Structure formats: structure tokens, C-alpha cells
Amino acid sequence: MSLDHKLILASGSPRRLDLLNQMGIRPARLMPMDIDETPKRSEHPRSLARRLSTEKAEAALAAIKGDLAWRQSYILSADTVVAVGRRILAKTEYMDEAAASLHLLSGRGHWVYTGICLVTPGGQFRQKVVETKVRFKRLTGREVEAYLASDQWRGKAGAYAIQGIAGSFVQKLSGSYTNVVGLPLYETALLMNGEGFDVAAHWGEG
């Protein structure tokens, strides 16, 4: 792949940017896409992750349409959904929501789904959904109270970020750790390499 091909990350998540950097890639442009993330009636969490990542990529593609400077770009988007069974846990904005999520997750397993979508310079959409099963230990009232005071739950799906304090709640994890953080690196690199974006070619850039 020619390094003339640029990568647009259709996300404003600092965690996804950090993970891409960890993979040796520095996006040429960040394009956070503001879309409605409300689940459809009876929508499965896996389907939601796939749909939202695709809609973000579609929005980014529409935004650069006609701009010759970005015509040969790849677009990468992702969306992460946390669920207990089919119950989707939204991003928490209020403390009572966060407390309810933590009590629900306490002592039980849940699923984390990340949909990734890659748009090629030719306009093809390539998608994948990666799932990881996570089990929390049983949380004490004191732990929940102290975690809520940390404010690390704010804006997080399921009220937690595994790379923060909540990492100490994880009793067992089956699957990709980086998927839970927000971008499964192995699967993302596989998808990009398969569509002609030579990931290793960028390792000498930074």
C-alpha cells in the first residue's frame, strides 16, 4: 500500500485513538460523527454495534464527498455496546444510572460487542463484530460507593472503563481485552491488511 492512502478515524474517543497509536498508526484526520445511538425496538446488542459503526462510517464518507484531498482515504469507525443478555446498558450520564449498572453487573457475566467498519478508497464497506465475555466479582456497597465518587463511570457504556479502576472488578475475561477498551486490535489490523492498508508500513512513521 502506498502511504499516500490516508486513514480517517470516524471517532472522537481518546481510547480508540490511543489503541490505534499502540498499533503503530496515526490517523491523518479525526472525524467524530454525531449520530443517534438509540437502539431500535428488540435490536440485539451485536446488531446495534454493527449498525452504529456502519452509520458512523457512512456519515464520515458523506462528509468528505467531493473533497479531492481525501478521495483516496480509508475510513475506520467503531462502536462498543455492553449488554447483559439482550439488555443493552447505555452510556451513563447520571450517578443513579451508573449505580444501577454496577449492581446489575456485580457478580455476573456480561458481553462487550464492538462493531468495526472500514470503508476502502473504492467505497466498499467491510464490517466485523467482535465479542468478549467479562465477569465481574461481587461488588461490595463500599466499592460501588467509592467507584461512583471516582467519576470514572461518566459517559461509559455499562458505567465502566476496564483500563481504569474497574479493571480490578474483572474476575474473568474470555476474548479480546482491547475489544473491551474500545477497539479490538488483532481484528482491526486483520481487516485493514485484508483491504490493502499495510499496517506494518506505518510503523516507522512515529
N, C-alpha and C positions, 0 to 999 in steps of 0.2 A: 504494500500500500504506500502510496505517496503521502508524505507528511503534509502535502497541500490540503488533504482532506481534514477538515476541522471537526471538532466534536462540540456539540451544543448539549449542555445538561439542562433539561427542562424541569428543574427543581431548585428550590431555594434552601433546601435542607443542608445545614453545615455538616451534618453527619454523612450524607451521601457524597458531598464534595471531599471530605476527609478520606472516605473509603476509596474514591476514585484516585485520589492522590497516592494513597497507600498502594494502589495497583500500578502506579507509575504514570498516571495520566492526568494532565492538567487541561480541563476543558477550555476551549477558546472563548466560550460565552456561557453565562448562566442566564436562563430564562424561566424564572418561576411562573407557572401558569395557574391562574386563579379560576378554578372550576368548581362546580357544585359537587361535593363529595358525599351527598346524601345517598344512602343505599336505596335501591329500588325494593318494592314490596317483595318479600320472600327471596331476595337475592342472596345467593350463597357467598360467604366471605371470599372464597377463591375467585369467584366470578367478579366480585366487586374490585378486588385488587387488579385483576386483568383489565377490567373496563376503565378504571380510573387512570391506570398507567397509559393506556391507549389514548384516552381522551386528552391527557396532558401532551402527549406526543403530537396528536392531531392539531391541538391549539398552537403548539410551537411551530409546526410546519406551516400553518396558515399565516402565522405572524411574520415568517421570513419569505413568504411567497413574493416573487418579483424582485427580491434583493439579490443582485448578482454576486455580492461579496460572500454570501452564504449558500450559494447554489450547490456546491459540492460538499456540503456538510452532512455529517451523521447527527442524528438527534437521539439522545438517550433519556428516557423518563422511567420513573419507578413510583410505586405506591405500596405502602405496607399496611396490612389490616391484621388486627388482633381479634381473636374470637374464642369463645368457649362454646364448643359445639357449633351451632349455626348462629349463635348470638354474637353480634358484632359489637366490640367495645370501641366507642368513639374516642376521638382525641378529647382529653379532659381539659376544661377551661375553669371549672369551679371545684372547690375543695370537696363538696359533698359528692360530686360525680367521681372524683378520684378515690375517695374513701369507699364508695360502693364498688368500684372496680377492684380495688385491692382486697376487699373482703370476699369478692367473688373468686379472685384468683388464688387466694390463700389456701394452701394445702391441696391444690388440684392442678391438673394439666390443662394447657390451652395451646392453641395453634397460632402461629405467626405466618402469614402469607405475604410475599412480596411479588407483585407483578412488575416485570421489566419489559420495556418496549423499546426497540431500536428501529429507527427509520433510516434507510440507506440513502445515499445521494440520488439513487434512481427512484426513490419514493416508495420502496417496498417496506412493509411493516413486518417486523419479526418479534414475536412475543413469547414469554415464558413466565410461568408462575412457580415460585419455589416455596416450599413449606417446611417449617421447623416446629417440632413439638417441644414445649417448655413446661416444666413442672416447678411450681413454687413450693417452698416449705410452708408450714403453717405459721402464719404471722401472728405475733402477739399484739395486743392492743397498744402496748408501748411502742412497738416497732412501726405500726401504722401511723400513730400519732407523730412520732419523730420524723418519719418519712414525709408526711404531709407538710410538716414545718420546713423541710428542706427545699420545697418548691420545685423539686426535680420532676414532678409529675405533670407540670403545667404544659399543655399543648401536646402531650404524648398519647398515642393510641394505647389503651389499656392502662394508662396512668403511670407508665414506667419506661425508663431507658436502661437497657441491660448493661450499657457501658458505664453507668453511674452507680449510685448506692444500691439500686435494685438488683445489681448483679449478684449481691450476697444473698438474695432471696431464692436464686435458682438452684434447685436441688438436682435437677437432671435436664439435659438438653439433648435432643435427638435431631441431628441435621446440621444446617449451616448457622454458625454463630453470627457471621456478618449479615446474614439474612434478617436476623432479629434486630441488628443495629439499623438496617435500612436498605442495604444493597448487597446481595449475595455475590461475592467477588468471583468465585470459580465459575458460576453460571453466566455472569455478565461477561467475563473475559472470553468464555467459550462462544457465546452468542456473537460478540464483536469480531473475534477472529474468523468465525464462520461466514461473516458477511463482508470480509475483506478489509476490516480495520485491524491492522497488525499492531496488537497491544505492545509487544516487546520492542517494536521500532521506536516507541516513545520513551523508553526507559533512560535514554541518555539525555533527555531534554532538560531535566531538572537537576 
